Amino acid sequence: MAARVKRLGVWLDGVHVADLEQRRWPEIRCRYTPAALEAAPLNSPLISCSLPLGPRPLDAAAFCRGLLPEGQALQAMAARAGVAVDETFELLARYGRDVAGALTIAEGTPSESNFGAAPYNAEGLAAAIEELDEFPLGAHEDSELSLAGLQDKLLLVRLGDGRWARPTGGRPSTHILKADDARHPGLVVAEAHCLRLARAADLTTVDSELARFGDGPCLIVSRFDRAVAGGELRRIHQEDLCQALGVDPVGASGRAKYEDGGGPSLRRLARLLDEHAPDPAAQLDRLVRAITFTVLIGNADAHGKNLALLHPTPTGVELAPLYDTVPTALWPRLRTRAAMAIGGQVELADVSLADICREARAWPHPEERAREAAVTTIGEVVRALDEEAIPGDSDIARLVRERASRLLAASPL
């Protein structure tokens, strides 16, 4: 007897564009609908660069796995759903109505009639943060949401009156709350400072604010894959680099989101931009700027889950705003090796301007353009420090000034 095929629909901007099919575990196949095939040319990265539009079903297991959290959060969500952590299809059936990007994944046609929000008061929000181990992302029985990553996070909706609420019934979240890490106190404050510098250098659109609920500080950031205009919320499609390359972020090594664990490299990201971006040269300039900023703030965790692509059209992609800007260099017990090698250099503290230019040449991208993009980024970030975008006596301000000085001194113009 043939195995029964289980299906989940995939909606993009309200259009049923694909079905996820599972005949046997652990396979997941993506089959595009006639509506999708009529909407864009064949081989377009409609859903993902790793799932080019076409009539044949494609292996989507890695892409789907990338929609789910990792570690303890995944374990808790799987336990609440009554399935194993490796049952990706069943987890998306339970939590797929609000995932990263613009996709909605559900067994039946999604409807906004089920959307809701449960407002928090200050005490309730503090309690939700305390309960993150048991309710990761703030997901309860009436929640249908998922977000990738390891850090303790709470998905929120900002209501029209400014209050925070828990999204229910598949309602899209608008913000992410990150709780401070007890093992690395001060991490969310440092990340907030880095996001301010990134905004000053036009490398992110993410708004950030620090707040205190309960015992510790929290960072609340706007989602770059959500936009609110005229009171209407719009989902913006995106995928992280692992998804775009069809890389299972865990993999056999358990570390496949890092290049030294078999994961993405900057060269492979550059190749995607060259192939799919409407203006590849401009996007490669932006990639150089992102790399330079990563070196300046000492972020050795810029791996394949922390870099992403936007899909502004069905046929094109562009580099997403920076959204995970943790200066790992400030915590000696965190990694020091770059998540992706830069010009062959793997120790982030040793990366030079020459290494950045060498990396760009390998894509290939003109060295003159790369150098100009890198030096411009350094200047913009230092100017933001001079204008007191963040406290001048903070550890991150001192780190950035030291690294900016070293980068420019080692490679004079």
C-alpha positions as a Python dict, from the first residue, in 0.01 Angstrom:
ca = {
    (1, 'M'): (0, 0, 0),
    (2, 'A'): (135, 342, -95),
    (3, 'A'): (223, 572, 192),
    (4, 'R'): (-29, 847, 262),
    (5, 'V'): (94, 1189, 152),
    (6, 'K'): (55, 1465, 411),
    (7, 'R'): (24, 1821, 281),
    (8, 'L'): (54, 2173, 413),
    (9, 'G'): (-28, 2477, 204),
    (10, 'V'): (215, 2766, 164),
    (11, 'W'): (74, 3115, 113),
    (12, 'L'): (275, 3418, 5),
    (13, 'D'): (102, 3758, 13),
    (14, 'G'): (-231, 3579, 33),
    (15, 'V'): (-167, 3356, -272),
    (16, 'H'): (-145, 2979, -242),
    (17, 'V'): (195, 2933, -408),
    (18, 'A'): (304, 2586, -299),
    (19, 'D'): (233, 2272, -103),
    (20, 'L'): (472, 2102, 134),
    (21, 'E'): (436, 1725, 99),
    (22, 'Q'): (561, 1444, 318),
    (23, 'R'): (525, 1084, 206),
    (24, 'R'): (779, 946, 453),
    (25, 'W'): (990, 1098, 730),
    (26, 'P'): (1213, 1298, 714),
    (27, 'E'): (1157, 1410, 356),
    (28, 'I'): (966, 1730, 280),
    (29, 'R'): (899, 1822, -81),
    (30, 'C'): (788, 2160, -214),
    (31, 'R'): (547, 2147, -507),
    (32, 'Y'): (455, 2480, -667),
    (33, 'T'): (95, 2553, -759),
    (34, 'P'): (-30, 2662, -1103),
    (35, 'A'): (-82, 3011, -956),
    (36, 'A'): (287, 3032, -867),
    (37, 'L'): (398, 2900, -1206),
    (38, 'E'): (192, 3172, -1375),
    (39, 'A'): (318, 3448, -1143),
    (40, 'A'): (688, 3444, -1227),
    (41, 'P'): (939, 3302, -1478),
    (42, 'L'): (1077, 2953, -1425),
    (43, 'N'): (1376, 2929, -1189),
    (44, 'S'): (1274, 3245, -1002),
    (45, 'P'): (1357, 3244, -628),
    (46, 'L'): (991, 3293, -541),
    (47, 'I'): (1012, 3125, -200),
    (48, 'S'): (1384, 3056, -177),
    (49, 'C'): (1700, 3062, -383),
    (50, 'S'): (1730, 2693, -293),
    (51, 'L'): (1380, 2620, -430),
    (52, 'P'): (1377, 2764, -785),
    (53, 'L'): (1031, 2790, -935),
    (54, 'G'): (946, 2495, -1157),
    (55, 'P'): (697, 2214, -1221),
    (56, 'R'): (886, 1940, -1037),
    (57, 'P'): (879, 1888, -660),
    (58, 'L'): (1195, 1995, -476),
    (59, 'D'): (1365, 1887, -155),
    (60, 'A'): (1260, 2149, 99),
    (61, 'A'): (1364, 1978, 423),
    (62, 'A'): (1656, 2213, 496),
    (63, 'F'): (1453, 2524, 413),
    (64, 'C'): (1170, 2412, 641),
    (65, 'R'): (1406, 2320, 922),
    (66, 'G'): (1536, 2677, 905),
    (67, 'L'): (1191, 2810, 999),
    (68, 'L'): (1213, 2653, 1345),
    (69, 'P'): (1410, 2749, 1655),
    (70, 'E'): (1705, 2551, 1786),
    (71, 'G'): (1814, 2394, 2112),
    (72, 'Q'): (1600, 2418, 2422),
    (73, 'A'): (1336, 2633, 2253),
    (74, 'L'): (1278, 2365, 1989),
    (75, 'Q'): (1260, 2096, 2254),
    (76, 'A'): (999, 2286, 2451),
    (77, 'M'): (787, 2364, 2143),
    (78, 'A'): (805, 2003, 2027),
    (79, 'A'): (698, 1881, 2371),
    (80, 'R'): (397, 2114, 2370),
    (81, 'A'): (301, 1989, 2023),
    (82, 'G'): (346, 1626, 2130),
    (83, 'V'): (599, 1546, 1857),
    (84, 'A'): (972, 1479, 1834),
    (85, 'V'): (1218, 1762, 1768),
    (86, 'D'): (1306, 1617, 1428),
    (87, 'E'): (945, 1606, 1306),
    (88, 'T'): (976, 1932, 1115),
    (89, 'F'): (660, 1880, 909),
    (90, 'E'): (443, 1828, 1218),
    (91, 'L'): (600, 2126, 1394),
    (92, 'L'): (520, 2352, 1099),
    (93, 'A'): (164, 2220, 1096),
    (94, 'R'): (139, 2342, 1456),
    (95, 'Y'): (346, 2662, 1445),
    (96, 'G'): (364, 2767, 1080),
    (97, 'R'): (110, 3047, 1059),
    (98, 'D'): (355, 3315, 1172),
    (99, 'V'): (709, 3234, 1063),
    (100, 'A'): (999, 3453, 956),
    (101, 'G'): (931, 3629, 627),
    (102, 'A'): (603, 3651, 442),
    (103, 'L'): (505, 3284, 427),
    (104, 'T'): (203, 3137, 601),
    (105, 'I'): (204, 2759, 638),
    (106, 'A'): (-119, 2583, 728),
    (107, 'E'): (-334, 2280, 654),
    (108, 'G'): (-627, 2491, 537),
    (109, 'T'): (-669, 2834, 386),
    (110, 'P'): (-550, 3085, 648),
    (111, 'S'): (-796, 3344, 766),
    (112, 'E'): (-741, 3665, 956),
    (113, 'S'): (-1066, 3601, 1139),
    (114, 'N'): (-870, 3397, 1392),
    (115, 'F'): (-617, 3672, 1456),
    (116, 'G'): (-603, 3797, 1810),
    (117, 'A'): (-381, 3958, 2069),
    (118, 'A'): (-361, 3909, 2443),
    (119, 'P'): (-236, 4236, 2597),
    (120, 'Y'): (35, 4229, 2861),
    (121, 'N'): (65, 4455, 3160),
    (122, 'A'): (413, 4508, 3308),
    (123, 'E'): (373, 4221, 3554),
    (124, 'G'): (240, 3987, 3286),
    (125, 'L'): (527, 4067, 3051),
    (126, 'A'): (780, 4008, 3329),
    (127, 'A'): (615, 3672, 3399),
    (128, 'A'): (624, 3577, 3030),
    (129, 'I'): (997, 3647, 3023),
    (130, 'E'): (1048, 3432, 3332),
    (131, 'E'): (854, 3150, 3164),
    (132, 'L'): (1052, 3148, 2838),
    (133, 'D'): (1208, 2811, 2919),
    (134, 'E'): (861, 2658, 2937),
    (135, 'F'): (695, 2878, 2674),
    (136, 'P'): (965, 2971, 2418),
    (137, 'L'): (875, 3271, 2201),
    (138, 'G'): (576, 3316, 2432),
    (139, 'A'): (391, 3040, 2249),
    (140, 'H'): (84, 2897, 2425),
    (141, 'E'): (-197, 2670, 2311),
    (142, 'D'): (-355, 2951, 2109),
    (143, 'S'): (-24, 3054, 1946),
    (144, 'E'): (80, 2952, 1595),
    (145, 'L'): (422, 3110, 1558),
    (146, 'S'): (784, 3014, 1506),
    (147, 'L'): (1116, 3197, 1484),
    (148, 'A'): (1461, 3053, 1427),
    (149, 'G'): (1750, 3101, 1666),
    (150, 'L'): (1890, 3004, 2005),
    (151, 'Q'): (1858, 3321, 2214),
    (152, 'D'): (1567, 3355, 2459),
    (153, 'K'): (1308, 3556, 2265),
    (154, 'L'): (950, 3664, 2305),
    (155, 'L'): (739, 3751, 2001),
    (156, 'L'): (523, 4057, 2052),
    (157, 'V'): (262, 4272, 1883),
    (158, 'R'): (263, 4645, 1945),
    (159, 'L'): (-99, 4758, 1966),
    (160, 'G'): (-223, 5091, 1842),
    (161, 'D'): (-229, 5233, 2194),
    (162, 'G'): (138, 5142, 2246),
    (163, 'R'): (76, 4839, 2466),
    (164, 'W'): (254, 4507, 2410),
    (165, 'A'): (55, 4193, 2342),
    (166, 'R'): (100, 3825, 2270),
    (167, 'P'): (-11, 3736, 1915),
    (168, 'T'): (-270, 3459, 1893),
    (169, 'G'): (-441, 3265, 1615),
    (170, 'G'): (-158, 3319, 1368),
    (171, 'R'): (-153, 3697, 1396),
    (172, 'P'): (184, 3829, 1270),
    (173, 'S'): (416, 3953, 1541),
    (174, 'T'): (577, 4296, 1495),
    (175, 'H'): (859, 4295, 1750),
    (176, 'I'): (1103, 4059, 1918),
    (177, 'L'): (1202, 4088, 2283),
    (178, 'K'): (1542, 3945, 2372),
    (179, 'A'): (1606, 3875, 2738),
    (180, 'D'): (1953, 3933, 2879),
    (181, 'D'): (2166, 3621, 2906),
    (182, 'A'): (2249, 3540, 3268),
    (183, 'R'): (2572, 3375, 3152),
    (184, 'H'): (2677, 3691, 2965),
    (185, 'P'): (2521, 3985, 3150),
    (186, 'G'): (2503, 4307, 2955),
    (187, 'L'): (2475, 4132, 2619),
    (188, 'V'): (2144, 4292, 2519),
    (189, 'V'): (2271, 4640, 2611),
    (190, 'A'): (2578, 4589, 2393),
    (191, 'E'): (2363, 4459, 2108),
    (192, 'A'): (2138, 4765, 2135),
    (193, 'H'): (2443, 4991, 2107),
    (194, 'C'): (2560, 4801, 1798),
    (195, 'L'): (2218, 4831, 1636),
    (196, 'R'): (2231, 5208, 1686),
    (197, 'L'): (2569, 5220, 1515),
    (198, 'A'): (2437, 5001, 1233),
    (199, 'R'): (2145, 5239, 1180),
    (200, 'A'): (2383, 5534, 1170),
    (201, 'A'): (2579, 5355, 896),
    (202, 'D'): (2257, 5270, 705),
    (203, 'L'): (2316, 4899, 757),
    (204, 'T'): (1987, 4822, 930),
    (205, 'T'): (1629, 4943, 948),
    (206, 'V'): (1571, 4779, 1285),
    (207, 'D'): (1444, 5004, 1563),
    (208, 'S'): (1562, 4907, 1909),
    (209, 'E'): (1479, 5004, 2263),
    (210, 'L'): (1600, 4887, 2601),
    (211, 'A'): (1345, 4813, 2871),
    (212, 'R'): (1334, 4644, 3208),
    (213, 'F'): (1066, 4394, 3301),
    (214, 'G'): (1130, 4199, 3617),
    (215, 'D'): (1489, 4143, 3720),
    (216, 'G'): (1690, 4221, 3409),
    (217, 'P'): (1723, 4439, 3101),
    (218, 'C'): (1559, 4340, 2774),
    (219, 'L'): (1612, 4449, 2417),
    (220, 'I'): (1301, 4504, 2205),
    (221, 'V'): (1359, 4526, 1830),
    (222, 'S'): (1124, 4585, 1541),
    (223, 'R'): (1103, 4304, 1288),
    (224, 'F'): (1262, 4401, 957),
    (225, 'D'): (1032, 4147, 788),
    (226, 'R'): (720, 4336, 898),
    (227, 'A'): (602, 4680, 786),
    (228, 'V'): (315, 4889, 917),
    (229, 'A'): (162, 5154, 692),
    (230, 'G'): (-175, 5322, 728),
    (231, 'G'): (-258, 5093, 1016),
    (232, 'E'): (-209, 4785, 799),
    (233, 'L'): (58, 4525, 874),
    (234, 'R'): (244, 4375, 579),
    (235, 'R'): (474, 4074, 590),
    (236, 'I'): (802, 4110, 398),
    (237, 'H'): (949, 3795, 251),
    (238, 'Q'): (1300, 3696, 353),
    (239, 'E'): (1512, 3389, 414),
    (240, 'D'): (1834, 3337, 602),
    (241, 'L'): (2151, 3232, 425),
    (242, 'C'): (2129, 2869, 531),
    (243, 'Q'): (1782, 2846, 379),
    (244, 'A'): (1892, 3023, 62),
    (245, 'L'): (2170, 2767, 15),
    (246, 'G'): (1963, 2466, 122),
    (247, 'V'): (2184, 2404, 426),
    (248, 'D'): (2040, 2228, 730),
    (249, 'P'): (2160, 2462, 1009),
    (250, 'V'): (2230, 2168, 1240),
    (251, 'G'): (2367, 1913, 993),
    (252, 'A'): (2579, 1612, 1073),
    (253, 'S'): (2837, 1827, 1253),
    (254, 'G'): (2578, 1998, 1472),
    (255, 'R'): (2736, 2330, 1367),
    (256, 'A'): (2643, 2361, 1000),
    (257, 'K'): (2546, 2727, 1029),
    (258, 'Y'): (2919, 2804, 1069),
    (259, 'E'): (3156, 2779, 775),
    (260, 'D'): (3402, 2561, 969),
    (261, 'G'): (3111, 2325, 1041),
    (262, 'G'): (3037, 2284, 672),
    (263, 'G'): (2805, 2583, 646),
    (264, 'P'): (2779, 2895, 429),
    (265, 'S'): (3072, 3111, 327),
    (266, 'L'): (3087, 3473, 218),
    (267, 'R'): (3182, 3359, -131),
    (268, 'R'): (2865, 3152, -158),
    (269, 'L'): (2657, 3447, -36),
    (270, 'A'): (2824, 3673, -292),
    (271, 'R'): (2742, 3419, -563),
    (272, 'L'): (2373, 3431, -469),
    (273, 'L'): (2372, 3810, -487),
    (274, 'D'): (2553, 3803, -821),
    (275, 'E'): (2299, 3558, -959),
    (276, 'H'): (1974, 3696, -820),
    (277, 'A'): (2015, 4064, -727),
    (278, 'P'): (1890, 4322, -980),
    (279, 'D'): (2204, 4531, -911),
    (280, 'P'): (2473, 4281, -804),
    (281, 'A'): (2755, 4535, -778),
    (282, 'A'): (2559, 4752, -534),
    (283, 'Q'): (2468, 4448, -326),
    (284, 'L'): (2829, 4331, -314),
    (285, 'D'): (2927, 4679, -196),
    (286, 'R'): (2670, 4638, 79),
    (287, 'L'): (2810, 4297, 168),
    (288, 'V'): (3156, 4453, 205),
    (289, 'R'): (3004, 4716, 435),
    (290, 'A'): (2832, 4446, 643),
    (291, 'I'): (3159, 4252, 677),
    (292, 'T'): (3346, 4566, 780),
    (293, 'F'): (3086, 4645, 1046),
    (294, 'T'): (3106, 4288, 1176),
    (295, 'V'): (3483, 4328, 1217),
    (296, 'L'): (3446, 4668, 1384),
    (297, 'I'): (3207, 4542, 1653),
    (298, 'G'): (3384, 4210, 1702),
    (299, 'N'): (3088, 3989, 1609),
    (300, 'A'): (3220, 3637, 1557),
    (301, 'D'): (2865, 3498, 1541),
    (302, 'A'): (2763, 3635, 1200),
    (303, 'H'): (2684, 3285, 1071),
    (304, 'G'): (2443, 3155, 811),
    (305, 'K'): (2139, 3204, 1036),
    (306, 'N'): (2231, 3562, 1121),
    (307, 'L'): (2260, 3690, 764),
    (308, 'A'): (1956, 3698, 539),
    (309, 'L'): (1819, 3793, 199),
    (310, 'L'): (1510, 3998, 127),
    (311, 'H'): (1285, 3902, -164),
    (312, 'P'): (1143, 4237, -280),
    (313, 'T'): (1017, 4080, -603),
    (314, 'P'): (946, 3722, -714),
    (315, 'T'): (1260, 3727, -929),
    (316, 'G'): (1517, 3917, -723),
    (317, 'V'): (1687, 3932, -384),
    (318, 'E'): (1896, 4179, -187),
    (319, 'L'): (2094, 4168, 136),
    (320, 'A'): (1867, 4207, 437),
    (321, 'P'): (1930, 4467, 708),
    (322, 'L'): (2164, 4355, 984),
    (323, 'Y'): (1959, 4219, 1272),
    (324, 'D'): (2189, 4019, 1500),
    (325, 'T'): (2477, 4243, 1604),
    (326, 'V'): (2631, 4088, 1915),
    (327, 'P'): (2989, 4202, 1991),
    (328, 'T'): (3111, 3860, 2101),
    (329, 'A'): (3465, 3998, 2148),
    (330, 'L'): (3352, 4157, 2476),
    (331, 'W'): (3289, 3815, 2633),
    (332, 'P'): (3610, 3608, 2651),
    (333, 'R'): (3420, 3280, 2672),
    (334, 'L'): (3237, 3341, 2344),
    (335, 'R'): (3390, 3241, 2013),
    (336, 'T'): (3669, 3445, 1858),
    (337, 'R'): (3687, 3271, 1519),
    (338, 'A'): (3489, 3442, 1247),
    (339, 'A'): (3169, 3256, 1164),
    (340, 'M'): (3275, 3289, 800),
    (341, 'A'): (3638, 3339, 699),
    (342, 'I'): (3726, 3681, 558),
    (343, 'G'): (3993, 3672, 289),
    (344, 'G'): (4121, 3348, 438),
    (345, 'Q'): (4153, 3499, 787),
    (346, 'V'): (3960, 3309, 1053),
    (347, 'E'): (4054, 3503, 1368),
    (348, 'L'): (3819, 3799, 1365),
    (349, 'A'): (4050, 4021, 1572),
    (350, 'D'): (4323, 3979, 1310),
    (351, 'V'): (4113, 4072, 1005),
    (352, 'S'): (4268, 4362, 816),
    (353, 'L'): (4140, 4592, 546),
    (354, 'A'): (4358, 4395, 306),
    (355, 'D'): (4175, 4075, 410),
    (356, 'I'): (3839, 4239, 340),
    (357, 'C'): (3956, 4350, -4),
    (358, 'R'): (4102, 4004, -73),
    (359, 'E'): (3769, 3847, 14),
    (360, 'A'): (3587, 4081, -225),
    (361, 'R'): (3830, 4007, -510),
    (362, 'A'): (3744, 3639, -480),
    (363, 'W'): (3372, 3697, -544),
    (364, 'P'): (3481, 3869, -781),
    (365, 'H'): (3432, 4237, -692),
    (366, 'P'): (3671, 4522, -779),
    (367, 'E'): (3921, 4591, -502),
    (368, 'E'): (3883, 4968, -542),
    (369, 'R'): (3509, 4951, -482),
    (370, 'A'): (3554, 4718, -188),
    (371, 'R'): (3813, 4942, -25),
    (372, 'E'): (3594, 5250, -73),
    (373, 'A'): (3291, 5071, 77),
    (374, 'A'): (3492, 4951, 376),
    (375, 'V'): (3657, 5287, 449),
    (376, 'T'): (3322, 5466, 412),
    (377, 'T'): (3168, 5229, 666),
    (378, 'I'): (3449, 5285, 913),
    (379, 'G'): (3407, 5662, 876),
    (380, 'E'): (3031, 5650, 927),
    (381, 'V'): (3058, 5436, 1240),
    (382, 'V'): (3333, 5654, 1393),
    (383, 'R'): (3128, 5963, 1312),
    (384, 'A'): (2832, 5808, 1495),
    (385, 'L'): (3056, 5760, 1797),
    (386, 'D'): (3171, 6123, 1774),
    (387, 'E'): (2806, 6229, 1767),
    (388, 'E'): (2740, 6017, 2078),
    (389, 'A'): (2504, 5769, 1918),
    (390, 'I'): (2605, 5545, 2209),
    (391, 'P'): (2781, 5625, 2539),
    (392, 'G'): (3140, 5718, 2464),
    (393, 'D'): (3273, 5538, 2770),
    (394, 'S'): (3102, 5207, 2688),
    (395, 'D'): (3305, 4895, 2620),
    (396, 'I'): (3168, 4871, 2266),
    (397, 'A'): (3265, 5233, 2188),
    (398, 'R'): (3621, 5166, 2301),
    (399, 'L'): (3636, 4841, 2103),
    (400, 'V'): (3507, 5002, 1783),
    (401, 'R'): (3748, 5295, 1805),
    (402, 'E'): (4043, 5060, 1858),
    (403, 'R'): (3947, 4837, 1567),
    (404, 'A'): (3873, 5131, 1335),
    (405, 'S'): (4214, 5280, 1411),
    (406, 'R'): (4389, 4947, 1350),
    (407, 'L'): (4207, 4879, 1022),
    (408, 'L'): (4296, 5219, 878),
    (409, 'A'): (4650, 5230, 1015),
    (410, 'A'): (4739, 4888, 878),
    (411, 'S'): (4615, 4977, 529),
    (412, 'P'): (4680, 5345, 458),
    (413, 'L'): (4496, 5501, 168),
}
